[in-house]
Amino acid sequence: MDGDGHTHGSWTFLTSHARVLLALARDPAVRLRDVAETCELTERTVQAIVADLERDGYLTRVRQGRRNHYRITEGSTFRHPAEAGHDIAGLLALFTHDPTPPTPCAPS
């Protein structure tokens, strides 16, 4: 039970993949260790999620010096048939408190 008297179950509205993508949209230079802490996941889980997102074309990893920077791929859409065709940029803008979608990179 929280301070408002509501009980919370074990489910959440956003998946771990969505949370990791949001963290990378907020700070493209963030360390995956910090993403893991923010998302309450293990660093290994975050690395696997980033690999999934990169493999499926949602983001690109760019090495700059000793750090990775992550770019969200422009035009990425939701995968589930219920949301198919909707651009993820709107979700990212909503949760990054930015009235306009983030400036993503063009697909390579």
VEXTI-690795 format. One record per atom (N, C-alpha, C): residue in one letter; x, y, z; atom name. Coordinates in nm, 3 decimals. Example, Ala and Ser with C-alpha at 12.3 -4.5 7.8 and 13.67 -1.06 7.14 Angstrom:
2
> a, 1.319, -0.569, 0.780, N $
> a, 1.230, -0.450, 0.780, CA $
> a, 1.320, -0.330, 0.780, C $
> s, 1.285, -0.225, 0.708, N $
> s, 1.367, -0.106, 0.714, CA $
> s, 1.290, 0.003, 0.787, C $
***
This chain:
108
> m, 0.084, -0.117, 0.000, N $
> m, 0.000, 0.000, 0.000, CA $
> m, 0.089, 0.124, 0.000, C $
> d, 0.054, 0.225, -0.079, N $
> d, 0.132, 0.349, -0.080, CA $
> d, 0.068, 0.451, 0.013, C $
> g, 0.121, 0.570, 0.015, N $
> g, 0.071, 0.675, 0.103, CA $
> g, -0.072, 0.716, 0.074, C $
> d, -0.124, 0.686, -0.045, N $
> d, -0.261, 0.721, -0.083, CA $
> d, -0.360, 0.610, -0.050, C $
> g, -0.311, 0.499, 0.008, N $
> g, -0.399, 0.389, 0.042, CA $
> g, -0.425, 0.294, -0.072, C $
> h, -0.349, 0.305, -0.182, N $
> h, -0.366, 0.217, -0.297, CA $
> h, -0.268, 0.101, -0.286, C $
> t, -0.311, -0.016, -0.323, N $
> t, -0.219, -0.129, -0.329, CA $
> t, -0.163, -0.138, -0.470, C $
> h, -0.040, -0.181, -0.479, N $
> h, 0.026, -0.192, -0.609, CA $
> h, 0.058, -0.337, -0.636, C $
> g, 0.023, -0.384, -0.754, N $
> g, 0.056, -0.520, -0.796, CA $
> g, 0.195, -0.524, -0.855, C $
> s, 0.228, -0.635, -0.918, N $
> s, 0.362, -0.652, -0.972, CA $
> s, 0.374, -0.604, -1.117, C $
> w, 0.266, -0.558, -1.179, N $
> w, 0.274, -0.516, -1.318, CA $
> w, 0.290, -0.365, -1.327, C $
> t, 0.339, -0.320, -1.443, N $
> t, 0.353, -0.177, -1.470, CA $
> t, 0.306, -0.150, -1.613, C $
> f, 0.281, -0.025, -1.643, N $
> f, 0.234, 0.010, -1.777, CA $
> f, 0.344, 0.005, -1.882, C $
> l, 0.464, 0.040, -1.846, N $
> l, 0.573, 0.042, -1.943, CA $
> l, 0.663, -0.079, -1.924, C $
> t, 0.712, -0.132, -2.035, N $
> t, 0.804, -0.245, -2.030, CA $
> t, 0.945, -0.195, -1.996, C $
> s, 1.030, -0.289, -1.964, N $
> s, 1.170, -0.254, -1.940, CA $
> s, 1.234, -0.196, -2.066, C $
> h, 1.196, -0.247, -2.182, N $
> h, 1.249, -0.192, -2.307, CA $
> h, 1.210, -0.045, -2.323, C $
> a, 1.086, -0.013, -2.291, N $
> a, 1.040, 0.126, -2.301, CA $
> a, 1.117, 0.214, -2.203, C $
> r, 1.136, 0.166, -2.081, N $
> r, 1.208, 0.246, -1.981, CA $
> r, 1.352, 0.273, -2.022, C $
> v, 1.418, 0.171, -2.075, N $
> v, 1.557, 0.189, -2.120, CA $
> v, 1.562, 0.287, -2.236, C $
> l, 1.472, 0.273, -2.332, N $
> l, 1.469, 0.366, -2.446, CA $
> l, 1.444, 0.508, -2.399, C $
> l, 1.355, 0.526, -2.303, N $
> l, 1.329, 0.659, -2.248, CA $
> l, 1.452, 0.717, -2.179, C $
> a, 1.523, 0.634, -2.104, N $
> a, 1.645, 0.681, -2.037, CA $
> a, 1.749, 0.726, -2.139, C $
> l, 1.761, 0.653, -2.249, N $
> l, 1.858, 0.690, -2.353, CA $
> l, 1.812, 0.814, -2.429, C $
> a, 1.681, 0.832, -2.443, N $
> a, 1.629, 0.953, -2.508, CA $
> a, 1.654, 1.076, -2.421, C $
> r, 1.643, 1.060, -2.290, N $
> r, 1.666, 1.173, -2.198, CA $
> r, 1.812, 1.215, -2.196, C $
> d, 1.903, 1.116, -2.203, N $
> d, 2.047, 1.146, -2.197, CA $
> d, 2.120, 1.047, -2.287, C $
> p, 2.146, 1.085, -2.412, N $
> p, 2.211, 0.994, -2.507, CA $
> p, 2.352, 0.950, -2.466, C $
> a, 2.414, 1.019, -2.371, N $
> a, 2.550, 0.984, -2.329, CA $
> a, 2.552, 0.911, -2.195, C $
> v, 2.436, 0.873, -2.145, N $
> v, 2.427, 0.809, -2.014, CA $
> v, 2.499, 0.674, -2.014, C $
> r, 2.559, 0.639, -1.901, N $
> r, 2.623, 0.508, -1.887, CA $
> r, 2.514, 0.404, -1.861, C $
> l, 2.531, 0.286, -1.918, N $
> l, 2.431, 0.181, -1.899, CA $
> l, 2.419, 0.141, -1.752, C $
> r, 2.525, 0.157, -1.677, N $
> r, 2.520, 0.133, -1.532, CA $
> r, 2.418, 0.226, -1.467, C $
> d, 2.416, 0.351, -1.511, N $
> d, 2.321, 0.447, -1.456, CA $
> d, 2.179, 0.419, -1.504, C $
> v, 2.164, 0.373, -1.628, N $
> v, 2.033, 0.334, -1.679, CA $
> v, 1.979, 0.218, -1.595, C $
> a, 2.065, 0.122, -1.565, N $
> a, 2.024, 0.007, -1.485, CA $
> a, 1.973, 0.051, -1.348, C $
> e, 2.043, 0.143, -1.287, N $
> e, 2.001, 0.193, -1.156, CA $
> e, 1.867, 0.266, -1.164, C $
> t, 1.853, 0.353, -1.263, N $
> t, 1.730, 0.428, -1.281, CA $
> t, 1.611, 0.337, -1.309, C $
> c, 1.632, 0.236, -1.391, N $
> c, 1.524, 0.146, -1.432, CA $
> c, 1.504, 0.029, -1.336, C $
> e, 1.587, 0.021, -1.234, N $
> e, 1.583, -0.088, -1.137, CA $
> e, 1.598, -0.224, -1.204, C $
> l, 1.699, -0.231, -1.290, N $
> l, 1.733, -0.353, -1.362, CA $
> l, 1.881, -0.382, -1.340, C $
> t, 1.925, -0.502, -1.375, N $
> t, 2.068, -0.529, -1.369, CA $
> t, 2.136, -0.468, -1.491, C $
> e, 2.264, -0.443, -1.480, N $
> e, 2.337, -0.387, -1.594, CA $
> e, 2.337, -0.484, -1.712, C $
> r, 2.345, -0.612, -1.683, N $
> r, 2.342, -0.713, -1.789, CA $
> r, 2.208, -0.711, -1.863, C $
> t, 2.098, -0.694, -1.790, N $
> t, 1.965, -0.685, -1.851, CA $
> t, 1.957, -0.563, -1.942, C $
> v, 2.008, -0.450, -1.894, N $
> v, 2.008, -0.328, -1.976, CA $
> v, 2.092, -0.347, -2.101, C $
> q, 2.206, -0.411, -2.090, N $
> q, 2.289, -0.437, -2.207, CA $
> q, 2.213, -0.523, -2.309, C $
> a, 2.140, -0.623, -2.262, N $
> a, 2.063, -0.709, -2.352, CA $
> a, 1.949, -0.630, -2.418, C $
> i, 1.885, -0.542, -2.342, N $
> i, 1.777, -0.460, -2.397, CA $
> i, 1.832, -0.365, -2.503, C $
> v, 1.944, -0.302, -2.475, N $
> v, 2.007, -0.212, -2.573, CA $
> v, 2.043, -0.290, -2.699, C $
> a, 2.093, -0.411, -2.684, N $
> a, 2.124, -0.494, -2.800, CA $
> a, 1.997, -0.525, -2.880, C $
> d, 1.887, -0.555, -2.811, N $
> d, 1.758, -0.578, -2.879, CA $
> d, 1.716, -0.455, -2.957, C $
> l, 1.719, -0.340, -2.890, N $
> l, 1.675, -0.215, -2.953, CA $
> l, 1.762, -0.178, -3.073, C $
> e, 1.890, -0.203, -3.058, N $
> e, 1.983, -0.174, -3.168, CA $
> e, 1.959, -0.272, -3.285, C $
> r, 1.947, -0.399, -3.254, N $
> r, 1.925, -0.502, -3.357, CA $
> r, 1.796, -0.476, -3.435, C $
> d, 1.692, -0.431, -3.365, N $
> d, 1.563, -0.409, -3.430, CA $
> d, 1.547, -0.268, -3.487, C $
> g, 1.655, -0.190, -3.485, N $
> g, 1.657, -0.062, -3.554, CA $
> g, 1.599, 0.056, -3.478, C $
> y, 1.579, 0.043, -3.348, N $
> y, 1.524, 0.153, -3.269, CA $
> y, 1.630, 0.255, -3.228, C $
> l, 1.753, 0.211, -3.219, N $
> l, 1.859, 0.305, -3.183, CA $
> l, 1.989, 0.262, -3.246, C $
> t, 2.081, 0.358, -3.247, N $
> t, 2.216, 0.336, -3.299, CA $
> t, 2.314, 0.376, -3.190, C $
> r, 2.414, 0.295, -3.173, N $
> r, 2.520, 0.323, -3.075, CA $
> r, 2.638, 0.382, -3.150, C $
> v, 2.686, 0.497, -3.103, N $
> v, 2.799, 0.565, -3.165, CA $
> v, 2.907, 0.584, -3.059, C $
> r, 3.025, 0.538, -3.089, N $
> r, 3.136, 0.552, -2.995, CA $
> r, 3.195, 0.690, -3.010, C $
> q, 3.204, 0.765, -2.900, N $
> q, 3.268, 0.898, -2.900, CA $
> q, 3.370, 0.898, -2.788, C $
> g, 3.495, 0.885, -2.827, N $
> g, 3.601, 0.874, -2.726, CA $
> g, 3.585, 0.742, -2.652, C $
> r, 3.577, 0.751, -2.520, N $
> r, 3.563, 0.631, -2.438, CA $
> r, 3.419, 0.598, -2.403, C $
> r, 3.326, 0.678, -2.454, N $
> r, 3.184, 0.662, -2.417, CA $
> r, 3.099, 0.628, -2.539, C $
> n, 2.991, 0.559, -2.513, N $
> n, 2.890, 0.536, -2.616, CA $
> n, 2.785, 0.646, -2.608, C $
> h, 2.735, 0.685, -2.722, N $
> h, 2.622, 0.777, -2.731, CA $
> h, 2.516, 0.704, -2.811, C $
> y, 2.391, 0.724, -2.774, N $
> y, 2.281, 0.651, -2.836, CA $
> y, 2.190, 0.748, -2.909, C $
> r, 2.153, 0.710, -3.031, N $
> r, 2.064, 0.792, -3.113, CA $
> r, 1.939, 0.712, -3.144, C $
> i, 1.825, 0.772, -3.117, N $
> i, 1.697, 0.709, -3.147, CA $
> i, 1.675, 0.720, -3.298, C $
> t, 1.633, 0.612, -3.360, N $
> t, 1.612, 0.609, -3.505, CA $
> t, 1.481, 0.678, -3.541, C $
> e, 1.490, 0.775, -3.629, N $
> e, 1.372, 0.849, -3.674, CA $
> e, 1.272, 0.756, -3.741, C $
> g, 1.146, 0.776, -3.710, N $
> g, 1.040, 0.700, -3.774, CA $
> g, 1.014, 0.563, -3.713, C $
> s, 1.079, 0.531, -3.602, N $
> s, 1.055, 0.402, -3.537, CA $
> s, 0.910, 0.396, -3.488, C $
> t, 0.848, 0.283, -3.510, N $
> t, 0.708, 0.265, -3.471, CA $
> t, 0.695, 0.152, -3.371, C $
> f, 0.581, 0.150, -3.302, N $
> f, 0.553, 0.043, -3.206, CA $
> f, 0.541, -0.090, -3.279, C $
> r, 0.574, -0.198, -3.211, N $
> r, 0.575, -0.330, -3.272, CA $
> r, 0.444, -0.406, -3.258, C $
> h, 0.373, -0.383, -3.151, N $
> h, 0.251, -0.460, -3.125, CA $
> h, 0.141, -0.419, -3.223, C $
> p, 0.063, -0.514, -3.274, N $
> p, -0.043, -0.481, -3.370, CA $
> p, -0.143, -0.376, -3.320, C $
> a, -0.166, -0.370, -3.191, N $
> a, -0.262, -0.273, -3.137, CA $
> a, -0.213, -0.130, -3.153, C $
> e, -0.081, -0.110, -3.158, N $
> e, -0.025, 0.025, -3.173, CA $
> e, 0.049, 0.041, -3.305, C $
> a, 0.043, -0.057, -3.389, N $
> a, 0.119, -0.056, -3.515, CA $
> a, 0.094, 0.073, -3.592, C $
> g, 0.200, 0.125, -3.648, N $
> g, 0.190, 0.246, -3.728, CA $
> g, 0.207, 0.375, -3.648, C $
> h, 0.202, 0.366, -3.516, N $
> h, 0.222, 0.486, -3.434, CA $
> h, 0.371, 0.503, -3.406, C $
> d, 0.420, 0.623, -3.427, N $
> d, 0.560, 0.657, -3.407, CA $
> d, 0.592, 0.664, -3.258, C $
> i, 0.707, 0.608, -3.217, N $
> i, 0.745, 0.612, -3.076, CA $
> i, 0.790, 0.751, -3.032, C $
> a, 0.815, 0.840, -3.126, N $
> a, 0.861, 0.975, -3.092, CA $
> a, 0.761, 1.046, -3.000, C $
> g, 0.633, 1.023, -3.019, N $
> g, 0.533, 1.085, -2.932, CA $
> g, 0.544, 1.038, -2.788, C $
> l, 0.567, 0.908, -2.769, N $
> l, 0.586, 0.855, -2.634, CA $
> l, 0.711, 0.912, -2.571, C $
> l, 0.819, 0.917, -2.648, N $
> l, 0.944, 0.972, -2.596, CA $
> l, 0.928, 1.118, -2.557, C $
> a, 0.859, 1.194, -2.640, N $
> a, 0.836, 1.336, -2.610, CA $
> a, 0.752, 1.351, -2.483, C $
> l, 0.653, 1.267, -2.467, N $
> l, 0.566, 1.273, -2.349, CA $
> l, 0.645, 1.250, -2.221, C $
> f, 0.731, 1.149, -2.221, N $
> f, 0.802, 1.113, -2.099, CA $
> f, 0.934, 1.186, -2.080, C $
> t, 0.981, 1.254, -2.181, N $
> t, 1.103, 1.334, -2.164, CA $
> t, 1.066, 1.480, -2.138, C $
> h, 0.936, 1.506, -2.126, N $
> h, 0.882, 1.640, -2.097, CA $
> h, 0.924, 1.741, -2.203, C $
> d, 0.933, 1.694, -2.325, N $
> d, 0.970, 1.778, -2.437, CA $
> d, 0.846, 1.789, -2.527, C $
> p, 0.799, 1.910, -2.556, N $
> p, 0.679, 1.925, -2.636, CA $
> p, 0.697, 1.878, -2.781, C $
> t, 0.821, 1.866, -2.825, N $
> t, 0.846, 1.816, -2.959, CA $
> t, 0.929, 1.687, -2.947, C $
> p, 0.912, 1.593, -3.039, N $
> p, 0.988, 1.470, -3.033, CA $
> p, 1.138, 1.497, -3.038, C $
> p, 1.222, 1.409, -2.978, N $
> p, 1.365, 1.428, -2.981, CA $
> p, 1.416, 1.425, -3.124, C $
> t, 1.528, 1.491, -3.148, N $
> t, 1.587, 1.492, -3.282, CA $
> t, 1.663, 1.363, -3.300, C $
> p, 1.604, 1.267, -3.370, N $
> p, 1.671, 1.137, -3.390, CA $
> p, 1.759, 1.139, -3.514, C $
> c, 1.837, 1.034, -3.528, N $
> c, 1.918, 1.022, -3.648, CA $
> c, 1.835, 0.954, -3.756, C $
> a, 1.872, 0.976, -3.878, N $
> a, 1.806, 0.910, -3.990, CA $
> a, 1.850, 0.764, -3.993, C $
> p, 1.765, 0.674, -4.040, N $
> p, 1.807, 0.533, -4.050, CA $
> p, 1.929, 0.519, -4.137, C $
> s, 2.016, 0.428, -4.098, N $
> s, 2.140, 0.409, -4.176, CA $
> s, 2.127, 0.299, -4.276, C $
***
